[in-house]
Amino acid sequence: MPTDETSLPLPLYSAAQIRALDARLIDAGTPGFELMRRAAHAIWRALRRRWPQADSLTVLAGSGNNAGDGYLIATLAHKAGWSVQVLSAGGIDKLKGDAALAYDEAKGLGVSILPWSAQAQLQGVLVDALLGTGFQGDLREPYAAIIERINASGLPVLAVDIPSGLHADSGTVAEHAVRADLTVTLIGLKLGLFTGDAPDWVGELQFADLQADPRIVAAHPSSAVRLAGDALPRLAPRSLTSHKGRFGHLLVIGGDHGMGGATLLSSEAALRAGAGMVSLATRPEHVAASLTRHPEIMCHAIQSTYQLPTLCQRADVLVVGPGLGQGAWGRSLLSAAAAQDLPQVWDADALNLLAEQVVNLPADCVLTPHPGEAARLLERSTAEVQSDRPGAALELARRYRAVVVLKGAGSLVAAPDGRLSLCDRGHPAMAGAGFGDVLAGLIGALRAQALPAFDAASLGVWLHATAGERLARGGRGLAASDLTAAIRQLLEEHSPCRP
């Protein structure tokens, strides 16, 4: 879903919040039909910019306000001399209010309006004005058949506000959804456009504010904040008299037999993200590799749990779980870490053991589950987590009284107090081993530099995803270890070390 993060607003809304915002704008003096007309003009401009050689249009219209937008778009194309047809799927008799006015205007100008049929011919740019943000539950006919036809047509597709069949709140899709090339979303960004299955269906995303009163918009509640621009926390510049003791001592705990690389990735990421000191507690056989790779990391061979408390006493933040394993060694180390009154980041097998109720979670923790780990923590299926990622992230945060990073497309950061942020950066080339280990070390380093848990998780997720996006321009084969240098550069651009 290619976007320029600076061109989009930060708040993310639920469908209900957008309906309430629309009503507030109308109550404040902007007629609903005027908002619809502005939407049509904005979408028409976006359509012509995207497909400048096009001269024909097919609008697939439902029966709600989304259809009203479609009728007015058809009117604009008709006035421009295009070959235009509207195929009505919802029934003309079901149109009400502003949508009915839009239909009357299109009909009065002679726009071709036909009922949908299986024999209908699709032509030109296809405009999806079928369902909009009001869609919930399962698709009924004829919408499922129409969406199948749209997706199989090979024609360019523009979705009005949101692709039909995509849930505006969760980003999940019904059994069918329109696969758009361009989506122009209106008034406010919908949370479901950025997470769950949405990135595969939205295409390029553009935003039209419809000249809404910015004071009304700013005062309206939202569900989440998109991580970009002013929504990103910052590290303070360092004074000329700075020393390593001011920027935290991070201890990474993990690396059972055959999994030493995970802790190396976490500790290296913490070092490159600016932690003052980084220590590693791991299996003895991994010590040589760590010292060879980074002699700056203080690596300790751990044979027994009794060795860990002394190391923890010197630390300010713990990162627990990368390569930890679920055997007796990992369980004993996790129990020892859980007893420490320190800020902690728990990842990987620490989360799996937490789900088994092997230990109790200490206070002031950040949890970084992928959807499978989140499912185990919530005692449900991965599919259920993915069906409502925002809800799952918030439930995890409340249940465990911790800041939670729910990883995946449209990663979410949730706090127990209900705050929710979303990262829409990243790249499919990051789908590989070790990237989560880098993220855990990065968040730990930001915590060591005195960022609160929610801020550290939010900035860490954005740095991680944006660095990966930069490097992934080269395509497949991106390694997790490639990220550390890019994160360091990006962090300096975002939060310069010197003022």
C-alpha angles and dihedrals in degrees: 000000000000113000138155102237092211092057095060129070121246105234118089119203140199119235090255092052091051091051089050092048091050089052092049092052090051092047089050091059110276108118116230092237090054090054089050091050091050089050092053093050092048092050092045090054092048091048094053092047092051097044106024094166095052120113105168134063140191117195117199104204132192126188106269136074089287086066090049089058088051094052091051092048088052089051092054092048090048091052089051090057098254124146101254137182132172118207109201115212100167101053125258091242091063095060113110140180115342093002090057090049090052090051091050091052093050093046092047091056092051100254110166107250118181134170114253116261134170088248094056115127117228117213141173121349112356117222115203105212095148113111116351126184095327092075115118134159122002130349118252127201138307088025096065092052092046093051091050089053092049093051093046095047099083088219125128112270131206119189119209109227095327135002110267112255094031116113110235095213104041107022092233121136131225119233086289133022134174112262101216130198090201131018120192108196122197140225095342139012115261116227091223092063091072110041143040112025094337101102090065093053109034100065114189110000123216128177131216117189092194089224089285116178103268092212092059092045093048092051094049118099119245134196099230145352125242113233106243140099114349092006091070118094117229137215115234118248116260123247122235090252095055121137135183094263091068096061104055139258112255123198119198115201122196144058109133121185111316094005103080093118092070093063092044090056093048095047093045091051090050091050093049092045091061109263108161093229132005126200129183127207110196147131114306094244091063096055097084093051092050094049091047093049098042120002087183089073113083103226121198127193110228118200097154136030089236089073094060105069092061090054091047091053089064094047132087098194134021128211107197131184114033105133090346096138126205099258128108093278094054094042093053093048092049091051090051092048092048089058092060120099094222137113107267142189114210120199141162114349092011085067093046091052090046088055089054088054090238090142141011117248114246122227123273098033135152116211119200108192128168113219094272093052090045089053091054092048090051095040094236139100126286089239090057091052092049092048089066111014096167091050092047093050092050093046091052091050092051095042096050097030089230139114107263130204109199102198127211136075104343095016113214131212114201131184128201090245091062101261113145130186129181132205116211095181127096138085137242089242085075090068096109145093123297101022092108091052089055091050093051092052092046094053090046091053091051089051089050088056090059102262113145116247098261093045093046092049093047095048092042094053092049094047092047095048096042093048089050091049091053094049094042092070083094091061129223124011098056110156124210091235089060090068100068098073091044091049090052092052093045092048090053091051091050101038110017115213090222121045 
